[in-house]
């Protein structure tokens, strides 16, 4: 099964060890859950410093799993806000949605590997 939100083959090739990949994917998946709720709240509150900080964290997490679209969108928000362009924060709902899709795909992938949180 191919994944839209991240490149599973690239991740496996990069890290080589399936156990490491499973652990990393599980950590990123859990982190995304926290980031997304905090990001949505920061955006709703107009806290652009927190939106930038969370976008930066998401960019790093997504980059570890070859989730290019999430990484690019988070980078656009992070870099734009860092560069004094508050209008890029308007992309925050798109990032929240993209993170949700990535989190779901990671869950499906971990299930195919038999490594959901319940199985650990």
DOVEXKE-140592 format. One record per atom (N, C-alpha, C): x, z, y. Coordinates in steps of 0.02 Angstrom, whole numbers, padded with zeros to 5 digits, always signed. Atoms other than C-alpha are relative to their C-alpha. Layout:
N
XZY;...
END
This chain:
120
+00042+00000-00059;+00000+00000+00000;+00044+00000+00062;-00036+00001-00063;+00067-00046+00171;-00031+00046+00051;+00023-00046-00052;+00053+00072+00317;+00008-00033+00068;+00001+00031-00065;+00010+00017+00492;+00038+00042+00051;-00024-00044-00051;+00065+00169+00590;+00074+00018-00007;-00072-00014+00010;+00239+00193+00514;+00026-00044-00056;-00032+00043+00050;+00363+00101+00405;+00028+00044-00056;-00018-00043+00056;+00368+00198+00241;+00064-00024-00034;-00060+00027+00033;+00499+00082+00166;+00063+00016+00041;-00058-00014-00042;+00615+00104+00315;+00019+00074-00003;-00013-00072+00004;+00597+00293+00308;+00034+00017-00066;-00030-00014+00065;+00636+00297+00122;+00072-00026-00003;-00066+00029+00000;+00785+00183+00146;+00048+00041+00044;-00041-00038-00047;+00850+00284+00295;+00024+00066-00030;-00017-00067+00024;+00845+00453+00209;+00020+00001-00073;-00022+00007+00069;+00865+00397+00028;-00028+00049-00050;+00023-00053+00045;+00807+00560-00049;-00074+00013+00011;+00073-00006-00007;+00620+00566-00082;-00020+00071+00019;+00017-00070-00016;+00618+00757-00072;+00010+00013+00075;-00014-00008-00072;+00694+00751+00103;-00054-00035+00040;+00051+00038-00036;+00570+00618+00158;-00068+00036-00003;+00063-00037+00007;+00422+00717+00091;+00000+00061+00046;-00005-00059-00043;+00482+00873+00181;-00005-00020+00074;+00001+00024-00069;+00512+00778+00344;-00070-00023+00019;+00067+00025-00015;+00343+00690+00336;-00050+00057+00006;+00044-00058-00004;+00256+00855+00304;+00009+00039+00065;-00015-00035-00062;+00342+00937+00452;-00027-00039+00060;+00024+00041-00056;+00304+00792+00569;-00076+00000+00002;+00073-00001+00003;+00123+00788+00511;-00027+00065+00029;+00023-00064-00026;+00101+00973+00547;+00014+00005+00075;-00017-00001-00072;+00190+00957+00715;-00048-00042+00040;+00046+00044-00036;+00079+00812+00766;-00066+00033+00014;+00064-00035-00009;-00076+00917+00740;+00003+00046+00061;-00008-00046-00057;-00012+01047+00863;+00011-00037+00065;-00014+00039-00060;+00055+00920+00986;-00063-00032+00028;+00059+00037-00022;-00109+00823+00992;-00049+00045+00036;+00048-00044-00034;-00219+00970+01035;+00028+00025+00066;-00031-00022-00062;-00096+01034+01164;+00004-00056+00051;-00003+00058-00045;-00075+00859+01237;-00067-00014+00032;+00068+00013-00026;-00262+00833+01255;-00018+00054+00052;+00015-00055-00047;-00279+01004+01339;+00040-00007+00065;-00042+00008-00060;-00133+00973+01458;-00025-00058+00043;+00025+00057-00037;-00203+00804+01506;-00065+00017+00036;+00064-00020-00030;-00377+00875+01536;+00010+00047+00059;-00015-00048-00054;-00300+01011+01645;+00041-00031+00056;-00041+00034-00051;-00196+00884+01743;+00071+00027+00003;-00067-00029+00002;-00035+00971+01690;+00049-00055-00023;-00043+00058+00017;+00081+00820+01698;+00068+00021-00027;-00064-00024+00027;+00238+00922+01664;-00007+00012-00075;+00012-00014+00071;+00164+00978+01498;-00015-00065-00037;+00013+00065+00031;+00100+00803+01460;+00067-00035-00013;-00065+00032+00009;+00277+00737+01486;+00040+00034-00055;-00037-00037+00051;+00355+00874+01380;-00025-00016-00070;+00029+00014+00066;+00235+00843+01236;+00010-00073-00020;-00012+00071+00015;+00252+00654+01248;+00072-00009-00024;-00070+00003+00020;+00440+00678+01235;+00009+00025-00072;-00004-00027+00068;+00421+00786+01079;-00031-00047-00051;+00033+00048+00045;+00301+00661+01001;+00044-00061-00011;-00045+00058+00005;+00422+00519+01038;+00055+00014-00052;-00053-00017+00047;+00559+00609+00941;-00026+00005-00071;+00029-00008+00067;+00447+00655+00794;-00018-00068-00029;+00021+00066+00023;+00376+00479+00782;+00060-00044-00017;-00061+00039+00012;+00549+00403+00792;+00031+00016-00068;-00027-00020+00065;+00602+00501+00638;-00035-00034-00058;+00038+00031+00054;+00467+00414+00537;-00015-00074+00012;+00008+00072-00014;+00484+00237+00606;-00072-00016+00020;+00068+00011-00026;+00314+00254+00692;+00008-00030+00069;-00020+00034-00061;+00356+00126+00823;-00052+00001+00056;+00052+00002-00052;+00189+00112+00914;-00009+00068+00033;+00006-00067-00028;+00172+00300+00935;+00062+00016+00042;-00063-00013-00035;+00354+00313+00986;+00003-00037+00066;-00001+00041-00061;+00338+00173+01114;-00050+00027+00051;+00050-00026-00046;+00178+00241+01190;+00021+00068+00028;-00024-00065-00024;+00248+00418+01199;+00058-00008+00048;-00057+00014-00044;+00407+00349+01277;-00022-00026+00068;+00027+00026-00063;+00307+00255+01408;-00025+00057+00043;+00027-00057-00038;+00219+00415+01459;+00057+00046+00022;-00057-00044-00016;+00377+00522+01451;+00042-00029+00056;-00044+00031-00050;+00485+00400+01548;-00034-00012+00067;+00037+00011-00062;+00351+00357+01674;-00009+00064+00039;+00009-00063-00035;+00313+00537+01715;+00067+00027+00025;-00067-00021-00021;+00498+00577+01721;+00023-00040+00062;-00019+00044-00055;+00517+00431+01842;-00047+00003+00060;+00044-00009-00057;+00380+00491+01958;-00059-00047+00003;+00057+00045+00004;+00241+00375+01899;-00059+00035-00034;+00053-00040+00032;+00091+00490+01870;-00056-00043-00031;+00052+00043+00028;-00023+00342+01831;+00008-00013-00075;-00010+00011+00072;+00055+00325+01657;-00035+00053-00042;+00036-00052+00037;-00033+00486+01608;-00068-00025-00023;+00064+00029+00020;-00190+00379+01595;+00003-00025-00073;-00008+00023+00070;-00119+00321+01426;-00004+00057-00050;+00000-00058+00044;-00129+00498+01356;-00055-00003-00054;+00051+00005+00054;-00297+00472+01265;+00019-00050-00055;-00024+00049+00050;-00221+00319+01179;+00052+00033-00045;-00052-00033+00040;-00073+00425+01123;-00032+00051-00047;+00035-00048+00042;-00189+00561+01058;-00031-00036-00060;+00032+00039+00054;-00285+00431+00956;+00052-00028-00048;-00053+00028+00043;-00125+00349+00891;+00032+00054-00043;-00027-00056+00039;-00057+00518+00837;-00048+00020-00056;+00049-00016+00051;-00218+00552+00744;+00003-00050-00058;-00006+00051+00052;-00202+00387+00651;+00064+00010-00041;-00064-00011+00034;-00020+00423+00610;-00005+00061-00046;+00007-00061+00040;-00062+00598+00548;-00040-00015-00063;+00041+00018+00059;-00197+00527+00433;+00039-00042-00049;-00040+00043+00045;-00081+00393+00364;+00054+00040-00036;-00050-00042+00033;+00054+00521+00331;-00032+00040-00056;+00036-00037+00051;-00074+00623+00236;-00014-00043-00061;+00013+00046+00056;-00123+00472+00131;+00064-00014-00038;-00064+00015+00031;+00059+00432+00098;+00024+00059-00042;-00021-00059+00037;+00099+00610+00046;-00043+00009-00062;+00044-00005+00059;-00052+00607-00070;+00023-00049-00054;-00023+00048+00051;+00014+00449-00154;+00063+00024-00033;-00061-00028+00029;+00176+00541-00181;-00014+00066-00037;+00018-00063+00032;+00081+00692-00247;+00026+00061+00036;-00033-00052-00038;+00147+00799-00106;-00041+00024+00060;+00039-00028-00055;+00003+00860+00001;+00017+00073+00007;-00014-00071-00011;+00013+01035+00073;-00026+00041-00058;+00030-00038+00055;-00101+01093-00069;+00043-00004-00062;-00040+00009+00061;+00019+01026-00200;+00067+00037+00005;-00065-00034-00008;+00171+01116-00128;-00006+00074-00012;
END
